[in-house]
Amino acid sequence: IRPQTLWPFPVAPFGEIDTGCQVICVEMSEGQMVDDVRLAVNGKVAVSFLGRSGGMIPAPADIANFAKKVLGGR
């Protein structure tokens, strides 16, 4: 899910996430959106955070490695 707006926050797509999933909130910040994501999933799934600041764009490999870590190496 890639939110295009922060207000109103796109809660509906997060409500459709299957309970067997996990969510990774990837931000170019220190976590300004992760709380909104946690509120949107309403405790239905786990939400992990990967953030970078200073204009550092996370590389796809960094995101994939973080996802593997979140999933326990799978």
C-alpha positions as a Markdown table, in Angstrom:
| # | Residue | x | y | z |
|---|---|---|---|---|
| 1 | Ile | 0.0 | 0.0 | 0.0 |
| 2 | Arg | 1.5 | 3.3 | -1.0 |
| 3 | Pro | -0.5 | 6.2 | 0.6 |
| 4 | Gln | -0.8 | 9.2 | -1.7 |
| 5 | Thr | -2.2 | 11.5 | 1.0 |
| 6 | Leu | -1.7 | 11.7 | 4.8 |
| 7 | Trp | -5.0 | 13.4 | 5.4 |
| 8 | Pro | -7.4 | 11.8 | 5.2 |
| 9 | Phe | -5.3 | 8.8 | 5.9 |
| 10 | Pro | -6.2 | 5.9 | 3.6 |
| 11 | Val | -7.5 | 3.5 | 6.3 |
| 12 | Ala | -9.6 | 1.3 | 4.1 |
| 13 | Pro | -6.8 | -0.5 | 2.2 |
| 14 | Phe | -5.1 | -1.4 | 5.5 |
| 15 | Gly | -8.4 | -2.9 | 6.8 |
| 16 | Glu | -8.2 | -5.4 | 3.9 |
| 17 | Ile | -4.9 | -6.9 | 4.9 |
| 18 | Asp | -5.1 | -10.6 | 5.7 |
| 19 | Thr | -4.4 | -11.5 | 9.3 |
| 20 | Gly | -1.5 | -13.9 | 8.2 |
| 21 | Cys | 0.5 | -10.9 | 6.8 |
| 22 | Gln | 2.9 | -8.5 | 8.4 |
| 23 | Val | 3.4 | -4.9 | 7.4 |
| 24 | Ile | 6.6 | -3.1 | 7.0 |
| 25 | Cys | 6.4 | 0.7 | 7.1 |
| 26 | Val | 9.3 | 2.1 | 5.0 |
| 27 | Glu | 9.9 | 5.8 | 5.4 |
| 28 | Met | 12.4 | 8.4 | 4.5 |
| 29 | Ser | 12.0 | 9.8 | 8.0 |
| 30 | Glu | 12.2 | 8.8 | 11.7 |
| 31 | Gly | 8.7 | 7.3 | 11.9 |
| 32 | Gln | 6.1 | 10.1 | 11.3 |
| 33 | Met | 3.7 | 7.6 | 9.6 |
| 34 | Val | 4.2 | 4.4 | 11.4 |
| 35 | Asp | 1.8 | 5.3 | 14.2 |
| 36 | Asp | -0.9 | 6.0 | 11.6 |
| 37 | Val | -0.3 | 2.6 | 10.0 |
| 38 | Arg | -0.5 | 0.9 | 13.4 |
| 39 | Leu | -3.8 | 2.7 | 14.0 |
| 40 | Ala | -5.1 | 1.7 | 10.6 |
| 41 | Val | -4.4 | -2.0 | 11.0 |
| 42 | Asn | -6.0 | -1.8 | 14.4 |
| 43 | Gly | -3.8 | -4.5 | 15.9 |
| 44 | Lys | -4.8 | -7.1 | 13.3 |
| 45 | Val | -1.3 | -7.6 | 12.0 |
| 46 | Ala | 2.3 | -6.8 | 13.2 |
| 47 | Val | 3.8 | -3.5 | 11.9 |
| 48 | Ser | 7.6 | -3.1 | 11.7 |
| 49 | Phe | 9.4 | 0.1 | 10.9 |
| 50 | Leu | 12.3 | 0.7 | 8.5 |
| 51 | Gly | 13.3 | 4.4 | 8.4 |
| 52 | Arg | 16.1 | 6.5 | 7.0 |
| 53 | Ser | 16.7 | 10.1 | 7.5 |
| 54 | Gly | 18.9 | 12.8 | 5.8 |
| 55 | Gly | 17.6 | 12.1 | 2.3 |
| 56 | Met | 18.9 | 8.5 | 2.3 |
| 57 | Ile | 16.7 | 6.4 | 0.1 |
| 58 | Pro | 16.5 | 2.8 | 1.2 |
| 59 | Ala | 17.8 | 0.5 | -1.5 |
| 60 | Pro | 15.5 | -2.4 | -2.6 |
| 61 | Ala | 18.1 | -4.8 | -1.2 |
| 62 | Asp | 17.9 | -3.1 | 2.2 |
| 63 | Ile | 14.2 | -3.5 | 2.3 |
| 64 | Ala | 14.4 | -7.1 | 1.2 |
| 65 | Asn | 16.9 | -7.9 | 3.9 |
| 66 | Phe | 14.8 | -6.2 | 6.5 |
| 67 | Ala | 11.8 | -8.2 | 5.4 |
| 68 | Lys | 13.8 | -11.4 | 5.7 |
| 69 | Lys | 14.8 | -10.4 | 9.2 |
| 70 | Val | 11.2 | -9.6 | 10.2 |
| 71 | Leu | 10.1 | -13.0 | 8.8 |
| 72 | Gly | 12.8 | -14.8 | 10.8 |
| 73 | Gly | 15.2 | -15.4 | 7.9 |
| 74 | Arg | 12.6 | -16.9 | 5.6 |
